[in-house]
């Protein structure tokens, strides 16, 4: 994750590419602090809706069974095998299709969640979510042991 970074971890350039936003604000974790979230909103946009949301729950409030139930309900697709347990899914939201990815430890004690809503036109948002998991999971899961 190249600089400059938002929330102490996420590349500003990556955020712009995924969301399609040139002007945005990111709030959440601060540089030097343990990462727990990064919420990206359009500058001057809706204070409620996020274009990109990345959260790291340690501990996770969801069990393996709950995560698997969510995957089944949302017709999720497994993450690539090298990324461990997790899935991606798409759901229809008020402002268009939302793509999300959940990745967790085998015992579900820690969970990484990535939401892209709706994302830059013409991009493969499932691939974007998977790549964020690929980049962030090793960093976040290693620092929280």
Secondary structure as a PSIPRED ss2 file (coil, helix, strand):
# PSIPRED VFORMAT (PSIPRED V4.0)

   1 X C   1.000  0.000  0.000
   2 X C   1.000  0.000  0.000
   3 X C   1.000  0.000  0.000
   4 X C   1.000  0.000  0.000
   5 X E   0.000  0.000  1.000
   6 X E   0.000  0.000  1.000
   7 X C   1.000  0.000  0.000
   8 X C   1.000  0.000  0.000
   9 X C   1.000  0.000  0.000
  10 X E   0.000  0.000  1.000
  11 X E   0.000  0.000  1.000
  12 X H   0.000  1.000  0.000
  13 X H   0.000  1.000  0.000
  14 X H   0.000  1.000  0.000
  15 X H   0.000  1.000  0.000
  16 X H   0.000  1.000  0.000
  17 X H   0.000  1.000  0.000
  18 X H   0.000  1.000  0.000
  19 X H   0.000  1.000  0.000
  20 X C   1.000  0.000  0.000
  21 X C   1.000  0.000  0.000
  22 X C   1.000  0.000  0.000
  23 X C   1.000  0.000  0.000
  24 X E   0.000  0.000  1.000
  25 X E   0.000  0.000  1.000
  26 X E   0.000  0.000  1.000
  27 X E   0.000  0.000  1.000
  28 X E   0.000  0.000  1.000
  29 X C   1.000  0.000  0.000
  30 X C   1.000  0.000  0.000
  31 X C   1.000  0.000  0.000
  32 X C   1.000  0.000  0.000
  33 X C   1.000  0.000  0.000
  34 X C   1.000  0.000  0.000
  35 X C   1.000  0.000  0.000
  36 X C   1.000  0.000  0.000
  37 X E   0.000  0.000  1.000
  38 X E   0.000  0.000  1.000
  39 X E   0.000  0.000  1.000
  40 X E   0.000  0.000  1.000
  41 X E   0.000  0.000  1.000
  42 X E   0.000  0.000  1.000
  43 X C   1.000  0.000  0.000
  44 X C   1.000  0.000  0.000
  45 X C   1.000  0.000  0.000
  46 X C   1.000  0.000  0.000
  47 X C   1.000  0.000  0.000
  48 X C   1.000  0.000  0.000
  49 X C   1.000  0.000  0.000
  50 X C   1.000  0.000  0.000
  51 X C   1.000  0.000  0.000
  52 X E   0.000  0.000  1.000
  53 X E   0.000  0.000  1.000
  54 X E   0.000  0.000  1.000
  55 X E   0.000  0.000  1.000
  56 X E   0.000  0.000  1.000
  57 X E   0.000  0.000  1.000
  58 X E   0.000  0.000  1.000
  59 X C   1.000  0.000  0.000
  60 X C   1.000  0.000  0.000
  61 X C   1.000  0.000  0.000
  62 X C   1.000  0.000  0.000
  63 X C   1.000  0.000  0.000
  64 X H   0.000  1.000  0.000
  65 X H   0.000  1.000  0.000
  66 X H   0.000  1.000  0.000
  67 X H   0.000  1.000  0.000
  68 X H   0.000  1.000  0.000
  69 X H   0.000  1.000  0.000
  70 X H   0.000  1.000  0.000
  71 X H   0.000  1.000  0.000
  72 X H   0.000  1.000  0.000
  73 X H   0.000  1.000  0.000
  74 X C   1.000  0.000  0.000
  75 X C   1.000  0.000  0.000
  76 X C   1.000  0.000  0.000
  77 X E   0.000  0.000  1.000
  78 X E   0.000  0.000  1.000
  79 X C   1.000  0.000  0.000
  80 X C   1.000  0.000  0.000
  81 X H   0.000  1.000  0.000
  82 X H   0.000  1.000  0.000
  83 X H   0.000  1.000  0.000
  84 X C   1.000  0.000  0.000
  85 X C   1.000  0.000  0.000
  86 X E   0.000  0.000  1.000
  87 X E   0.000  0.000  1.000
  88 X E   0.000  0.000  1.000
  89 X E   0.000  0.000  1.000
  90 X E   0.000  0.000  1.000
  91 X E   0.000  0.000  1.000
  92 X E   0.000  0.000  1.000
  93 X E   0.000  0.000  1.000
  94 X C   1.000  0.000  0.000
  95 X C   1.000  0.000  0.000
  96 X E   0.000  0.000  1.000
  97 X E   0.000  0.000  1.000
  98 X E   0.000  0.000  1.000
  99 X E   0.000  0.000  1.000
 100 X E   0.000  0.000  1.000
 101 X E   0.000  0.000  1.000
 102 X E   0.000  0.000  1.000
 103 X E   0.000  0.000  1.000
 104 X E   0.000  0.000  1.000
 105 X C   1.000  0.000  0.000
 106 X C   1.000  0.000  0.000
 107 X C   1.000  0.000  0.000
 108 X C   1.000  0.000  0.000
 109 X C   1.000  0.000  0.000
 110 X E   0.000  0.000  1.000
 111 X E   0.000  0.000  1.000
 112 X E   0.000  0.000  1.000
 113 X E   0.000  0.000  1.000
 114 X E   0.000  0.000  1.000
 115 X E   0.000  0.000  1.000
 116 X E   0.000  0.000  1.000
 117 X E   0.000  0.000  1.000
 118 X C   1.000  0.000  0.000
 119 X C   1.000  0.000  0.000
 120 X C   1.000  0.000  0.000
 121 X C   1.000  0.000  0.000
 122 X C   1.000  0.000  0.000
 123 X C   1.000  0.000  0.000
 124 X C   1.000  0.000  0.000
 125 X H   0.000  1.000  0.000
 126 X H   0.000  1.000  0.000
 127 X H   0.000  1.000  0.000
 128 X H   0.000  1.000  0.000
 129 X H   0.000  1.000  0.000
 130 X H   0.000  1.000  0.000
 131 X H   0.000  1.000  0.000
 132 X H   0.000  1.000  0.000
 133 X H   0.000  1.000  0.000
 134 X H   0.000  1.000  0.000
 135 X H   0.000  1.000  0.000
 136 X H   0.000  1.000  0.000
 137 X H   0.000  1.000  0.000
 138 X H   0.000  1.000  0.000
 139 X H   0.000  1.000  0.000
 140 X H   0.000  1.000  0.000
 141 X H   0.000  1.000  0.000
 142 X H   0.000  1.000  0.000
 143 X H   0.000  1.000  0.000
 144 X C   1.000  0.000  0.000
 145 X C   1.000  0.000  0.000
